[in-house]
Amino acid sequence: MEWLYGLALLACPLGMGAMMWFMSKGMRGGDKQKATGDQEVSRAQGDSLEELRERQHRLAADIARREEHDASVREPQPAAKR
């Protein structure tokens, strides 16, 4: 019966150690995602200035087109006569 008390005393520290180990494995998995993001940044830095300007122009045109669409959708409709 005394071994049961010893087991109960060890359950908390062992459980805490296991939880810390599993959490640290998860943190290392996050490093892989961060590395992928860093690769995208370095790829963007490798683009030429002209390519970046073209991309900026396309994005600006896309933004303008979407803003124009949103403005036309938001215009109040004339009230119908009863």
N, C-alpha and C positions, 0 to 999 in steps of 0.2 A: 504494500500500500504506500510505503514511503517513496518508492520509485515513481509513483503517479504524481506526487508533489514535485519531485525533481523535474519530471517531464513538463509539468505545468509551468515551472519557473523558467525552463529553457524555451518554451513555445514562443514567448514574446520576442526575445532577442533573435532567435532563429528566423521567425517570420519577418522581423524588421530587416534583417540581413538579406533575406530572399527578395523582399520588396525593393530594397536599394539596388540589388544586382539587376533585377528586371528593368527598373527605371533607367539605370545607366546604359543598358543595352538599347533602350528606346532612344536615348539621347544620341548615341553613336549613329543610329539610323537617320537622325535629323541632319547629321553632318554630311551625309551623302546628298541630301536635297540641297543643302547650302552650296556644296561643290558644283552641282549642276547649275545653280543660279549664277555662280561666279564665272562659269564657262560662257554663259550667255552674255554677261557683261564684257568679258574679254573679246568675244566675237564681235560685239557692237563696237568696241574700241578699234578693232581691226578694219572696220568699214572705212572707205574713203570719204572725204568730206563731200564729194559730189553725190555719192550714194545716200548719205545722211540727209542732204538737202532735198533729194528727190523723195525720200521717205517722208520728210517733214511736209513737203508740198502735198503729197497724197493724203496724209493725215489731216492737214488743214482743210483740204477740199472735202474730205469725208465729214469732218466736224461741221463745216459750213452747211453741207447738204442736210445733215441730221438736224441742225438747229433750225434751218428753214422749214423742214418737215414738221418739227415740234411746234413752231410758231403757227403754221397753217392749221394744225390740229387744235391748238388752243384758242383760235379766234372764236369769239362768241357767235353763235348762230342766231339769225334773226328770229324773234319770237313769232310764232304762228298766231294769226288773227282768229278770234273765236267767232 
